[in-house]
Amino acid sequence: MEPTLWIKIRARRKRRNFVIWTFMLLCFLYIVGDLVFSDMGFLKYRQLLGRRLALKTKIAQTEKEDQQIEKSLNEFAKNDFYKEKLAREDYGRARQGEYVFIFENGVAAPQKN
């Protein structure tokens, strides 16, 4: 074979290899970009993990509040003293013959029940 033919064959192989490697690099970059930035990608996954943690914290807080409310409800159902305390403190109620003092503008105003 002639030396110029070898040079042409080498040049074609180089060009072909350059095209193949460029294509493979572009495919790799597309796949990596898709894995990182898509709706099912890594960034979305990290965002969802943070949201999951926030929701778990909120659920734990809500369960704790629920337990406190349930305890208060059980106390209310069982204990007459608790009922009376709640009526006196939250609703300003009093027994027959007792006085309730309501402070308005720093002045006590007695009311008889």
C-alpha atoms as one frame of an Amber mdcrd trajectory, in Angstrom:
protein
   0.000   0.000   0.000   1.062   3.503  -0.612   2.105   5.759   2.282  -0.491
   8.330   1.356  -3.208   5.676   1.616  -2.044   4.854   5.152  -2.184   8.519
   6.026  -5.723   8.772   4.673  -6.818   5.663   6.604  -5.268   7.030   9.812
  -6.958  10.374   9.315 -10.334   8.645   8.805  -9.824   6.531  11.937  -8.896
   9.627  13.942 -11.946  11.458  12.664 -14.170   8.436  13.341 -12.715   8.002
  16.848 -13.158  11.731  17.503 -16.834  11.539  16.457 -17.445   8.387  18.517
 -15.759   9.800  21.641 -17.548  13.123  21.256 -20.873  11.313  20.914 -20.119
   9.176  23.988 -19.125  12.272  25.982 -22.346  14.039  25.010 -24.386  10.962
  25.982 -22.590  10.780  29.328 -23.196  14.481  30.012 -26.872  14.086  29.107
 -27.277  11.113  31.449 -25.495  12.868  34.327 -27.521  16.028  33.770 -30.719
  14.021  33.693 -29.801  12.183  36.914 -29.042  15.449  38.710 -31.542  17.971
  37.374 -34.653  16.066  36.266 -37.912  15.673  38.209 -36.652  12.339  39.499
 -33.075  13.561  39.884 -30.756  13.974  42.814 -31.679  17.591  43.564 -35.377
  16.731  43.704 -34.540  13.733  45.907 -32.665  15.976  48.371 -35.579  18.423
  48.396 -38.025  15.606  49.105 -35.843  14.296  51.936 -35.926  17.726  53.578
 -39.682  17.915  53.167 -40.065  14.421  54.602 -38.044  15.395  57.677 -40.149
  18.536  58.169 -43.354  16.514  57.898 -42.102  13.912  60.369 -41.287  16.695
  62.831 -44.727  18.220  62.340 -46.401  14.821  62.816 -44.478  14.248  66.073
 -45.473  17.702  67.313 -49.120  17.123  66.378 -49.126  13.735  68.131 -47.693
  15.369  71.267 -50.425  18.036  71.182 -53.008  15.301  70.634 -51.771  13.448
  73.721 -52.005  16.630  75.782 -55.555  17.278  74.582 -56.529  13.678  75.271
 -55.051  13.899  78.783 -56.952  17.128  79.407 -60.157  15.550  78.125 -59.697
  12.514  80.369 -59.077  14.786  83.364 -62.197  16.735  82.505 -64.299  13.570
  82.252 -62.991  12.043  85.503 -62.410  14.952  87.841 -65.095  17.377  89.076
 -62.410  19.654  90.546 -60.903  20.067  87.086 -64.319  20.933  85.645 -64.857
  23.565  88.321 -61.355  24.983  87.857 -61.907  25.231  84.103 -65.293  26.921
  84.558 -63.881  29.432  87.067 -60.672  30.320  85.228 -61.762  30.243  81.603
 -65.416  31.233  81.802 -65.545  33.432  84.930 -68.172  31.273  86.600 -68.731
  31.062  90.375 -70.748  29.094  92.884 -74.011  30.342  94.340 -73.296  33.241
  96.687 -69.684  33.818  95.603 -68.391  37.069  94.191 -66.458  37.285  90.930
 -64.113  40.225  90.543 -63.566  41.371  86.986 -60.784  43.901  86.557 -61.339
  46.489  83.862 -58.827  49.330  83.491 -57.261  48.467  86.852 -60.546  48.831
  88.806 -62.261  45.821  90.374 -65.954  45.490  89.719 -67.646  42.821  91.920
 -70.436  40.739  90.473 -72.649  38.431  92.503 -73.714  35.069  91.131
